[in-house]
Amino acid sequence: MPKFIAFLRAINVGGHVVKMDQLRQFFEAVGFTNVETFIASGNVIFDAKSKDTNALQRQIEKHLHQALGYEVATLVRTLDELERVAKHRPFAEIELNRPGNTLYVGFIADSPAKAVSQKVESLATDADDLKVTGREVYWLCHTNFSDSKISGPILERTLGTKATFRNINTVRRILKKYI
């Protein structure tokens, strides 16, 4: 069975506290197998018979809404897709390695239209660079995340869709564990 990673938005932030054992049980109740969580920020790795990531997203969102009583945006990727995300270099290596810089990856359900991608990228400032590639937004933050003028909600409004962001190191650690 194929292995997938579900990135859940707003888990264990803003009062939406879910224990990882409970989250695992929710995924198992849907029929997924080999369910594991990775750090307590809404990363769930699982096996599923379906290969349709959009169908899996809808299935997980529906079940979590019923179980938790609130909407949980869910973005699903295959291990191969996640490997491409980790290997993609939208910024110069010197920028990625500069002390104080941090690369985040935003996962979205569908590739945005070119005009939307350009609008997102136009939000770049001296403190933040943005690149949209496929179903991911790459955000290079040159300052403390909390000092940035850009935020996940601002990017979601600009994209017109839900997104969830992860530090590239988290993405790489998931891959290291499962590939």
C-alpha positions in Angstrom: 0.0 0.0 0.0 1.2 3.5 -0.7 2.5 5.7 2.1 1.1 9.2 2.5 1.8 12.2 4.8 -1.1 14.3 6.0 -0.3 17.8 7.0 -3.0 19.1 9.3 -3.5 22.8 9.7 -3.9 24.4 13.2 -3.5 21.2 15.3 -2.2 21.9 18.8 -2.4 25.7 18.3 -5.1 28.2 19.1 -6.8 25.9 21.6 -7.2 23.0 19.2 -5.3 20.5 21.3 -5.3 16.9 20.1 -3.2 14.2 21.6 -1.1 12.2 19.1 -2.6 8.9 20.3 -6.1 10.2 19.7 -5.1 11.5 16.2 -3.7 8.1 15.4 -6.9 6.5 16.4 -8.9 8.9 14.2 -6.9 7.9 11.2 -7.2 4.2 12.0 -11.0 4.6 12.3 -11.0 5.8 8.7 -9.3 2.5 7.7 -5.7 3.7 7.3 -2.9 1.4 8.4 0.6 1.9 9.8 -0.5 5.2 11.2 2.2 7.3 12.9 2.4 10.9 14.0 5.5 13.0 13.7 6.0 15.7 16.3 2.9 17.2 17.8 2.2 19.7 15.0 -0.2 17.8 12.8 2.0 15.5 10.7 0.5 12.0 10.2 2.1 9.3 8.1 -0.1 6.4 7.0 -0.8 3.8 4.4 -3.9 3.8 2.3 -5.4 1.7 -0.5 -6.4 4.8 -2.5 -3.8 6.7 -4.5 -6.0 9.8 -4.9 -4.6 12.4 -2.5 -7.5 14.8 -3.0 -10.0 12.0 -2.1 -7.9 11.2 1.0 -7.8 14.9 2.0 -11.6 15.1 1.8 -12.0 11.8 3.7 -9.7 12.9 6.5 -11.2 16.4 6.8 -14.7 14.9 7.0 -13.8 12.4 9.7 -11.8 15.0 11.8 -14.6 17.5 11.6 -17.1 14.9 12.9 -14.6 13.7 15.6 -13.4 17.1 16.8 -16.3 19.4 16.0 -14.2 21.8 14.0 -12.7 22.0 10.5 -9.2 20.8 10.1 -7.7 21.6 6.7 -5.7 18.6 5.5 -3.1 18.5 2.8 -1.9 15.1 1.7 1.3 14.2 -0.2 3.0 11.0 -1.2 6.5 10.3 -0.1 7.7 10.9 -3.7 6.0 14.3 -3.8 7.5 15.1 -0.4 10.9 14.1 -1.7 10.6 16.5 -4.7 9.5 19.3 -2.3 12.7 18.7 -0.1 15.0 18.6 -3.2 13.5 21.7 -4.9 15.8 24.8 -4.6 13.7 27.9 -5.4 16.3 30.1 -3.7 20.1 30.4 -4.0 22.0 28.0 -1.8 23.9 30.9 -0.2 20.5 32.4 0.9 19.3 29.1 2.3 22.5 28.7 4.4 22.8 32.3 5.6 22.5 32.4 9.4 19.1 33.5 10.6 17.3 32.5 7.4 14.7 29.8 7.6 12.8 28.1 4.8 9.2 27.1 5.2 7.0 25.1 2.8 3.3 25.8 2.5 1.2 23.0 1.3 -2.0 23.7 -0.6 -4.5 21.5 -2.3 -4.2 22.7 -5.9 -1.7 24.6 -8.0 -2.8 28.2 -8.1 -3.4 30.2 -11.3 -0.3 32.1 -12.6 -1.9 35.4 -11.6 -2.4 34.2 -8.0 1.2 32.8 -7.9 2.5 36.2 -9.0 0.4 38.0 -6.4 1.8 35.7 -3.7 5.3 36.3 -4.9 4.7 40.1 -5.0 4.3 40.0 -1.2 8.1 39.5 -0.9 9.9 42.1 1.3 13.4 42.6 2.5 12.6 40.1 5.3 10.8 37.5 3.2 11.1 35.9 -0.2 8.3 33.8 -1.7 8.1 31.3 -4.6 5.1 29.3 -5.7 5.9 26.0 -7.4 3.0 23.6 -8.1 1.1 22.9 -4.9 3.7 24.4 -2.6 4.7 27.9 -1.5 8.3 28.3 -0.5 8.8 31.0 2.0 12.4 32.1 2.9 12.2 34.1 6.1 15.3 36.3 6.7 14.2 37.3 10.2 12.5 35.7 13.2 9.3 34.2 12.1 7.4 36.3 14.7 9.0 39.5 13.3 7.9 38.8 9.7 5.1 41.0 8.2 4.0 37.8 6.3 1.9 35.1 8.0 0.1 31.9 7.1 -3.3 33.7 7.2 -2.0 36.5 4.9 -0.8 33.9 2.4 -4.0 31.9 2.6 -6.1 35.0 1.8 -3.8 35.8 -1.1 -3.9 32.3 -2.4 -7.7 32.0 -1.8 -7.3 28.6 -0.2 -6.2 26.9 3.0 -2.5 26.2 3.5 -0.4 24.8 6.2 3.3 25.6 6.7 6.2 23.5 7.8 9.9 24.2 8.4 11.9 22.5 5.6 13.8 20.7 8.4 10.6 19.0 9.5 10.0 17.9 5.9 13.5 16.5 5.7 13.2 14.7 9.0 10.0 13.0 7.9 11.7 11.8 4.7 14.8 10.6 6.5 12.6 8.5 8.7 10.5 7.0 6.0 12.7 6.7 2.9 
